[in-house]
Amino acid sequence: MTLIALDLTHIIMQLKPCQLTLTAYAKYEEGQWNAFCLDFDLAAQSDSFEEAKIKLDNMVQEYVSDALVGEDKEYAEQLLSRKAPLFEWLKYYFHMLIHTQNGLYRLFKETIPLMPYKRANI
């Protein structure tokens, strides 16, 4: 147990402050909200923005936990540096400049969890 905490501390201490915040956005399309985390190339879908954001937050927490202390920890460096394709980033910046006023797109930030994953209830 102490070894896991030391591994987490070692990895987290190497992160820069800007690396603790993840880029995310959600878009409303065909009656559904789709939320995307561009820094880990993850996506979640739901009927409401709030539910999609909670689902994405849970996915990010589980993803980071699995990468740092789960069965995928030997691949942590690769998993934590996995980004969405360039086209998705371009869409994010385009919508940031143009479409956030109409309410169909919402930009938000996710923070990287600093402790092991605990699933939130939806």
C-alpha positions as CSV (number, residue, x, y, z in Angstrom):
1,M,0.0,0.0,0.0
2,T,2.8,2.5,0.8
3,L,4.5,1.6,-2.4
4,I,1.4,2.6,-4.4
5,A,1.3,6.0,-2.6
6,L,4.9,6.6,-3.3
7,D,4.5,5.7,-7.0
8,L,1.6,8.2,-7.2
9,T,3.5,10.9,-5.4
10,H,6.5,10.4,-7.7
11,I,4.5,10.7,-10.9
12,I,2.3,13.6,-9.6
13,M,5.3,15.6,-8.4
14,Q,6.8,15.5,-11.9
15,L,3.6,17.2,-13.4
16,K,3.6,20.9,-14.1
17,P,0.5,22.8,-12.9
18,C,-0.9,23.1,-16.4
19,Q,-0.8,19.3,-16.7
20,L,-3.2,18.9,-13.8
21,T,-6.0,20.5,-15.9
22,L,-7.5,18.6,-18.9
23,T,-9.1,20.2,-21.9
24,A,-12.7,19.1,-22.4
25,Y,-15.9,20.2,-24.2
26,A,-19.4,19.0,-24.8
27,K,-21.7,19.4,-27.7
28,Y,-25.4,18.9,-28.1
29,E,-26.3,16.9,-31.1
30,E,-29.4,14.8,-32.1
31,G,-30.9,15.0,-28.6
32,Q,-27.8,14.0,-26.8
33,W,-24.9,15.7,-25.0
34,N,-21.5,14.3,-26.0
35,A,-18.6,15.2,-23.7
36,F,-15.0,14.8,-24.8
37,C,-11.7,14.9,-22.9
38,L,-9.1,15.8,-25.5
39,D,-6.1,15.1,-23.4
40,F,-6.9,11.4,-23.0
41,D,-9.1,10.9,-26.0
42,L,-12.2,9.9,-23.9
43,A,-15.9,10.5,-24.6
44,A,-19.2,10.2,-22.7
45,Q,-22.8,10.6,-23.8
46,S,-26.0,11.4,-22.0
47,D,-29.3,13.2,-22.2
48,S,-28.1,16.2,-20.1
49,F,-24.9,18.2,-20.1
50,E,-24.5,17.6,-16.3
51,E,-24.8,13.8,-16.7
52,A,-22.4,13.7,-19.6
53,K,-19.9,15.8,-17.6
54,I,-20.3,13.5,-14.6
55,K,-19.8,10.4,-16.8
56,L,-16.7,11.9,-18.4
57,D,-15.3,12.9,-15.0
58,N,-15.8,9.3,-13.8
59,M,-14.1,8.0,-16.9
60,V,-11.2,10.3,-16.4
61,Q,-10.8,9.3,-12.8
62,E,-11.0,5.6,-13.6
63,Y,-8.6,6.0,-16.5
64,V,-6.0,7.8,-14.5
65,S,-6.3,5.4,-11.5
66,D,-5.9,2.4,-13.8
67,A,-2.9,4.0,-15.4
68,L,-1.2,4.9,-12.1
69,V,-2.1,2.1,-9.7
70,G,-4.2,-0.4,-11.6
71,E,-3.4,-3.3,-13.9
72,D,-2.2,-0.9,-16.6
73,K,0.4,0.9,-14.5
74,E,3.3,-0.5,-16.5
75,Y,1.9,1.6,-19.4
76,A,1.2,4.8,-17.4
77,E,3.5,7.0,-19.4
78,Q,1.9,6.0,-22.7
79,L,-1.7,6.2,-21.4
80,L,-1.3,9.5,-19.7
81,S,0.2,11.1,-22.8
82,R,-2.5,9.8,-25.2
83,K,-4.1,12.8,-26.9
84,A,-7.1,13.1,-29.2
85,P,-6.4,13.4,-32.9
86,L,-5.5,16.8,-34.3
87,F,-8.9,17.2,-36.0
88,E,-10.6,17.0,-32.6
89,W,-8.4,19.7,-31.2
90,L,-9.1,21.9,-34.2
91,K,-12.9,21.4,-33.7
92,Y,-12.4,22.4,-30.0
93,Y,-10.7,25.7,-30.9
94,F,-13.1,26.4,-33.7
95,H,-16.1,26.0,-31.4
96,M,-14.3,28.0,-28.7
97,L,-14.1,30.9,-31.1
98,I,-17.4,30.6,-32.9
99,H,-20.1,28.5,-31.4
100,T,-20.1,28.7,-27.6
101,Q,-22.6,31.6,-27.7
102,N,-25.5,29.4,-29.1
103,G,-25.4,27.0,-26.2
104,L,-24.8,23.9,-28.3
105,Y,-21.2,23.7,-27.2
106,R,-19.8,24.0,-23.7
107,L,-16.1,24.2,-23.0
108,F,-14.9,23.1,-19.6
109,K,-11.8,21.9,-17.8
110,E,-11.4,18.6,-15.9
111,T,-8.8,18.2,-13.2
112,I,-6.6,15.1,-13.0
113,P,-7.6,13.2,-9.8
114,L,-4.8,13.1,-7.2
115,M,-6.1,10.1,-5.3
116,P,-7.4,6.6,-6.3
117,Y,-10.7,6.5,-8.1
118,K,-14.0,6.4,-6.3
119,R,-17.1,6.1,-8.6
120,A,-19.6,8.9,-8.2
121,N,-23.3,8.0,-8.2
122,I,-25.3,9.3,-11.1
